[in-house]
Amino acid sequence: MKKLGIIVLSTLLSAVAFAGKETVEIKVTEEGYQPNAINVTPGTDLTLKITRTSDATCATEIMVPDKKINTKLPLNKTVLVHVGKLEKGEVRFGCGMNLMEGGKIYVK
């Protein structure tokens, strides 16, 4: 029984360590948000590191409606957007005008 408890505790500690803080880099180009799909573990405290490299789209800001985030994206400057801790499910992000395809954060 003691050995089983150690295995369970070890598994739980690994899951907690895995679901820590994560920063994902995103480029906003003429083709949209790249990458446009992000996978994270539930409980992850996510920050997006976004650089808009094109002025040819309407993506001059990023919106994450579920998190009430609306942040300006100046051209050729990196912006950190703290999304926060995420629960299981999907979180959408995209431009402020909702005209170009954005992306999804898959939390599973």
Residue pairs with C-beta under 8 A, 6 or more apart in sequence:
15 41
16 43
18 41
19 41
19 42
19 43
19 44
20 44
20 45
21 44
21 45
21 46
21 47
22 40
22 44
22 45
22 46
22 47
23 46
23 47
23 48
23 49
23 80
24 35
24 38
24 46
24 47
24 48
24 49
25 49
25 50
25 51
26 33
26 34
26 35
26 48
26 49
26 50
26 51
26 103
27 33
27 34
27 50
27 51
27 52
27 53
28 34
28 50
28 51
28 52
28 53
28 54
28 57
28 59
28 62
28 73
29 53
29 54
30 54
30 56
30 57
32 57
32 59
32 100
32 101
32 102
32 103
33 59
33 62
33 93
33 94
33 101
33 102
33 103
35 103
36 101
36 102
36 103
36 104
37 103
37 104
37 106
38 46
38 103
38 104
38 105
38 106
39 105
39 106
39 108
40 46
40 86
40 105
40 106
40 107
41 107
41 108
42 86
42 87
42 88
42 107
42 108
43 85
43 86
43 87
44 85
44 86
44 107
45 84
45 85
46 82
46 83
46 84
46 85
46 86
46 105
47 80
47 81
47 82
47 83
48 62
48 80
48 81
48 83
48 93
49 78
49 79
49 80
50 62
50 73
50 78
50 79
50 80
50 81
51 76
51 77
51 78
51 79
52 59
52 60
52 73
52 74
52 75
52 76
52 77
53 75
53 76
54 75
55 75
57 95
57 100
58 95
58 96
58 97
58 99
58 100
59 73
59 94
59 95
59 100
60 72
60 73
60 95
60 96
61 70
61 71
61 72
61 73
61 95
61 96
62 69
62 70
62 71
62 73
62 81
62 93
62 94
62 95
62 96
62 102
63 69
63 70
63 93
63 94
63 95
63 96
63 98
63 102
64 81
64 83
64 91
64 92
64 93
65 92
66 91
66 92
67 83
67 84
67 91
69 81
69 83
70 96
71 79
71 81
72 79
73 79
83 91
83 105
86 105
86 107
87 107
88 107
88 108
89 107
90 104
90 105
90 106
90 107
91 104
91 105
91 107
92 102
92 103
92 104
92 105
93 102
93 103
93 104
93 105
94 100
94 101
94 102
94 103
95 102
